[in-house]
Amino acid sequence: MSEEGQILFDDQGSEEVTSEQEEPLNLENRERRLVTQPYDLSLGTLVDDIKKDRLLLNIEYQRQYVWDRAKASRLIESLLLNIPVPVCYFAENEEGAYEVIDGLQRITTISDYLEGKFELKGIPVLSELEGKFFSDLSQRDQRRLSGRTIRCIVITEDSDPDIKFDVFERLNTGSARLGAQELRNCIYRGELNDFLRRVSELPYFTGILSGIRNRRMEFEELALRFLALHGTIVSYRPPLRQLLNEYMRKNRADIPNQREMDLFADVCRTVAEVFGDSAFRLSAPNGRPAPGMNKALFDAIMISFSHADRKAIRAAPQAVRELRDQLLQDEDFLFAIGRATADRSRMHYRVSRFSEGLAKRGISSSLHKALESAR
């Protein structure tokens, strides 16, 4: 089997690039509207906006401030020398405030220096300013620095949300790129996002995700994946990442109702009772569960269980384990969980095969018939 999509998370929590992450957004029948507004903002204005919560730095999705004082000092020196610095990008949220999506290190450095939080160190040109805080600068240099401007591009709230997500991905460069779910935090923060964070810590869920660590919000994305696919599996159409975006966007202000929460909990507990902590892990050459997990196998088991008689599943654990083992020896099933895993036919095939296997073992499940009709 191709390695594409096979082990999607390693035991250190790093996520490989998979075909479903590279899918283009489907915007054929919609206006591709990106609304931006450029501003040349003075450093003094930026600091004032931060103080008044008009410009937000401390937001969940952003990586932490990592610049050392030497690098920060060189930025301040560049601004004093009027050397152009890169454009910063902000996103307008529902309250009208701006969130920094590219340029956090620069904006934080500027704010910290003008607020007197560090002195200049290791500057190569304006060496006479070595060791000086902002308040130690001459009045002329203070005015010159405060008045210096930076070009800032605001992506307004009027922009198409999927286009906005795509823009965020394009701006998301560097050595520590944000994952897809981390980016969703940027755009779709709200009650649902908070709920996913809580779910990611629940033992009945984390206990079935052996093989990965939740370093890039992988657990939150898997919970979202279940919620989004459970109700839409028959009508599912790729791209999958767009389905996840849409689910978060439409439900961002709400949390799942009690019935949905009970269903999710019962599915997780059923998986644990039948498979323990290795339900979504393939076998290594030595026959033991391989490190990492397979998200496509997660779909096949979790969605099938959610539409089946789970009491009957728990009453026949050996038969269900044998079903999984048999499918993992089937080339067509392996293909459906190993290549282009977000493809509609492959998504339907793997869930249908598992649901059909349950039905053949006397476990009530009509999902495979609905999927066969939809294929």
N, C-alpha and C positions, 0 to 999 in steps of 0.2 A: 504493500500500500504506500502511496506517496505520503511524504511527511507533511504535505500542505494540509493544515487544519487538524493533524492527528493529535499532537500534544500541544495544546493551546496555552497552557500555563506550565512552567517548570516549578520545581520545588522551592525555588527562591522567589516566586511570585512574579517573575517577569513574563510579559505577554508577547508572543511572537506575532509578526505581521501575518494575517490570514486573509484569505480571499474575501470574506465577508466584511472585513474592515476596509478593504480597498474598493468596495462597490461604489459606483457613482450614485448620487442622489437622483431620484426619479422626479423630475420637475417638468415633464412634458406638457402637462395640461394646466400649468400655473404660470403666472407672471413671475419672472425671475427678478424680484425687486430687492435691491440692496440700496438703502438710503443712508448716505453718509454726509457728515457736515465737518468741514475742516476748520480748525481754530489755531491761531497763533497765540498761545497763552504764556504770560510772563511767569517766571518762577515764583514771584510773590503771590500771584493769583492762584497758582496750583497749591501752594502751601495753605492759603486762606480757604480754598475749597475743601481741602482735606480736613481742616479744623472744623468746618461747618457741615461735614458729611455730605457735601455735594460731589466729592470725588472719593471713592472707596478703595482702600488698599487692603484692608484686613478681611478678605473674603475667602470662603472655604476652598474654592477650586484652585486658587493661586498657590504656586510653590512658594516656599519661604524665602526671605531675603538672604542671599548667600554671598554678596560681595564683601571682600575684605576692605580694610580702610585704605590701603594703597590704591586699589582700583577705584574706590569711591572718590578718593582725593584727586585722581587723574581726571575724573569726569568734571569735578568742580573747576579744576584748572582749565580744562577745555572750554567750559562755559565762560570763564573769565577772559580767555583768549579769543572768544567769539568763534570758536571752531564749531561747525555744524554737528549736531548730534542726530541720531536716527529718529524717525517719526514714532510717536507713541499712539497706540490705539485704545480707545475706550468704547464701552458698550453702554447704551442708555437702558436702565432698568425700568420697571413699571412705575416706580415712584419718581422717575425723572432724574435720579442721580446717575453718575457715571461710574462704571466699574473698569478698572484697568485690566485689559486683556493682553496687552503687549507693551512692555516698558516699565514693569513693576520695579525692577532693580534701579533704574534711572530715577523714577519719580520718588521712590523711597529715599534714595541717596540725597536728592535735592531737599526733600522735606527735613531729613535728619540734620543736614548741615545748616540750613537756615534756622532750624530750631535749636542749634547749639549742641548737638549730641555727639559730635566728634570734631577733632582738629585735623588739619591737612598734614599728610605724611607721604614722603616719597615722591613729591612732585618734581619733575625734571627741569621745567622751564622757569616757573615763578618761584624759584628756591627761596626768595626772601619771605615768602608766605608760609614756609615750613613751620608746623606746630601751631598755626593760628586757627582759632575758632572763628565763626562768622562775626561775632561781636568784636573780635580783635582786628578785623579788616578796617581799612580807612573808610570814612563815610562815602567816598567816591566809589570804592570797590564794592561796598555793600549795595549802593544804589545800582551800580552797573550789573551786579549779579542778580539782584531782585527783579530788575527790569528786563533781563535777558529772556527771550521767548523760545518756545519749543513748538514745533508743528504737531498738533494733535488731531487725529481723525476720530470722530465719534460715529459709531454705527448705531443709528437711531432705533427706537422701539418699533418703528413702522416697517422695518425690514422683514422680508420673508424669513421665518424662523429656520427653515432648512438651509437657505442661503447663508444665514448668519452662522449656523453651525459649521458649514463648509469653510467660511472665512476664518472662523476661530481655529479650525484644523490647519489651515494654511499658515496662519500666524504662529501656530504652536510648533516652534522649531527649537533647536538647541539640544544640549546633551541630556536633558531630563524632560522629554516630551510628556505632556499630559495624556492619559488614556482617554478613551471615548467617554467613559462614565464620569471621569473628572471634568471633562468639557461640558457634559450635561449639567453638572453643578453650576457652571457659569451661566447657562441660559435658562434652565428650568428649576431654579431653586424655589422651594415652597414646602407645603405639608407632605407631599409625596416623597420628595427628596429626603426630608427628615425621617419619614417612615422607613425608607430603604436603609438609611444609616442605622436605625434601631434594629431592623431585621438582620442586618449583617453581623450582629453580635449575639443573636439568639442561638443557644446551644443546639436546639433541634435542627437548625439550618447549618450552622458551621460544622456540626458533627458529620455531615454527609459530604463535606467538601475537602476531604483529606487529599493532600498532594499539592495544595496551593496555600499561599499566604495572602492575606488581604492587603496588599501593599498599594495597589492602584485602583481601589474600589471595585475589584473583581467580584466580590460577594454581592455588593449592591447591584451590579449589572446583571448577575445571574438571577437575583430575585426579580428584577425588572423584566428580564427575559421571560421568566415563567408567567408573570402577571400579563404581559403583553401578548404572549402566544396562546395562553389558555383559552381566551375568548375569541381569538381570531385565527386559530390554526386552519380551519377549513377554507377561509377566504384569504389566507396569507399570500402576500406577494412581496418579493424583495424590492428594494434592499432592506435587510433586517435592521441595520442601524437607523434607517429612517422610521421604521415601525417603532423602535424604541424611543426615538426622539418624539414622535407624534404622541405616543402613550404618555410620556412625561409632560408634554406640553398641554394636552387636553385634561390631564388629571393633576396638574401641579398643585392645585389648591386643596386637594382632597387626599384622604387615605382610603385604602380598600375597606369595604364594609365588613361587618363581622363574618358574614358567610364566606367571603373571599379569604379572609384571614384564617378562618377555621379550615378551609379547604387546603390552603398552602401548608399549614401546620400538619394536617393529617397526611398529606402527600409526603412531606419530609419525614415524618415519623414512620410511615410505611416503608419508604426507601431504606431507612436506617434498620428497620426490623428485618428486611429481606436481604439487604446487601452489606450492612454494616457501613464502613466508611470508604468502601472501594467501588461504589456503584458506577462512577463515571470515569474510572481509570482502566486503561487497556492493559493487556498483559505484556510483561517484559519477556525476553527470550528464555529466562529461567522459570517462567510460569508464574512468577509473583506479580502483583500489581505494579505497573510502571509508575515512576514519579510523574506528577502532573495530572491533568484531567482533560477530558474531551467534551467541549461544550455541546457538540452535536449529539453525543450520547446522552448528555443531560436532557436535551430536548426530547429524545425518543422515550426515555424512561419517565421523566417528570410529567410531560404532557399526557402520555398514555395512562399513567396512574391517575391523573386528575380526572379523567373521563371514564374510569373503570370502577368496579366494585372493590374497594380497598379492603373491606373485611374479608372477601374471598381471596384476595392477594395474600393477606397476612396468614390465612389458613393454609396456603399452599406455597410456602417460600421456596422449597426445593425445586418445584416445577418452574417457578418464575426465574430462579437462578439458572436453571438449565436452558430456558428460553434465551436469556442474555448470552450465555456461552455459545449456543448454537448460532445466533445471529452474528456474533463476533468471529465466526468461522465462515460466514457467507460473504463472497466477494462483492455482491451487489450492495449489501448492507454496509460493508466496510467502505465502499466507494461513496455511499451516501453520508458517511460521517467523516470522510477523509479528504474530500475535494469539493470545492465550491459549495460549502455546507449551507450557505444561505439561499441557494437556488431553490425555487418553489418546488420543483419536482423532487429534489433530494430531501428537502424538509418534509414533504408529505410522505415520501417513500419510507423514511426511517421511522416516523411516528406511526404510520399505517402498519408497517411490518410488526412493530412491537405490540400495537393494539390488537392486530389480527392474531398474534401468537397468544395473547392473553385469552382471547375468545375461544381459540381452539383448545385451551386447557380448562374450559368451563368457567372462565371468569368473565362476567358480563361486561361487554364493551362494544359499543356500536360506532365508535369513532372511526375505525378503519373503513367501514362502509361509506361513511360520509366523505372521507378523504379520497377513496377510490372514485366516488362520483365527481369529486372536484378536480381530479387529475386529468 
